[in-house]
Each structure stands twice: as C-alpha cells, then as structure tokens.
Amino acid sequence: MKFYSFLISFIFVNVSTYDIKDYIKEVCVTNAHIEHVFNMNNFRIRGKFELNGLEYVVKTFVEQGLHSIGPLNNMFAVPEFRLYTEWDELIETQAALRELIQSKLSKYEI
C-alpha cells in the first residue's frame, strides 16, 4: 500500500508540472514580443507619431478597458505572480497580450 501511495505522489507531481512549464513557455514567448515592441521607436500609426511601440501597446490595452489593473500588472510587470488559481487563465492572459501586440503592430514587422 505504501508503494502505491508513493507512486501516486509522482503521478500528481508529474501532471501538475506540465501546466507550469506551459505557462513559463508562454511567458518567454510574450517577453520576446514585448522586447521586440520595446525596441520599435519613432514610427507612425494612422498619421500619428509614436515614440515607442511598447508605450502604444500599453496605452491601447488600457484604453480598451477589458482588464483591470491586476491582470494588466500580471501581463506586463510580474507574470511570475499567480494572479488566478488556474494556470489556463494565466496562459490566456499572456496569449491575449501577444494577440494585441500582433494585431496592433503587425504591419511593423513583429
């Protein structure tokens, strides 16, 4: 009986680490997008001069009003903080940030 409980503990640990690994991968991909957008300087969008791509993305995200300050902080500043209880929700917030970056600045080589 002890042996089975020992094996079951490994199964639970093994299953739970996949979600964490997926989230870490999502954060790394999103960080690469953010870094690329941060390095985009001095370009025009709809005739309006923008100094930095990251500033434009943050401003657009705030103006849309889809997320409160907590999820925005989690997306941009501290993605390692577990804001939600489910890893899938955290992965979705990172995917939403990437989609916004791609949709707003896709014609500027993202």
LINVENJO-V872748 format. One record per pair of residues at least 4 apart in sequence whose ideal C-beta (glycine too) atoms are under 6 Angstrom apart, sorted by the first residue. I is the first residue (numbers start at 1). J is the second residue. If there is no record, write none. Layout:
I J
I J
This chain:
10 14
17 21
19 87
23 87
23 90
23 91
26 91
26 94
27 79
27 94
30 94
30 97
30 98
33 98
33 101
37 53
37 54
37 57
37 101
38 54
40 53
41 52
43 50
43 108
44 49
45 50
50 56
53 105
57 101
60 104
67 71
67 72
69 73
71 93
73 77
74 83
75 93
75 97
84 89
84 90
99 103
100 104
102 106
102 110
105 110
106 110
